[in-house]
Amino acid sequence: MERMRVDPLVAARKCGGTAMADARNTCLGCSFHRECRDRLERCSDLAGFAEFCPNAGFFRECRLNF
């Protein structure tokens, strides 16, 4: 989440915390976890994650605004 520039407070408060719990469970059971890890090590571009990540929308909604 840090590499994706997700605001942890926004993520934790979304839908009373259930959105964060759902996102965590989705990540834990994701069949693309190796690809995700590899991409995160190289960059943090959300556009690439939208192709395969079911949590990409959640991360986009919770990004830090700089």
HELIX and SHEET records of a PDB file:
HELIX    1   1 PRO A    8  ARG A   13  1                                   6    
HELIX    2   2 LYS A   14  GLY A   17  5                                   4    
HELIX    3   3 THR A   18  LEU A   28  1                                  11    
HELIX    4   4 HIS A   33  ARG A   42  1                                  10    
HELIX    5   5 LEU A   46  PHE A   49  1                                   4    
HELIX    6   6 ALA A   56  GLU A   61  1                                   6    
END                                                                             
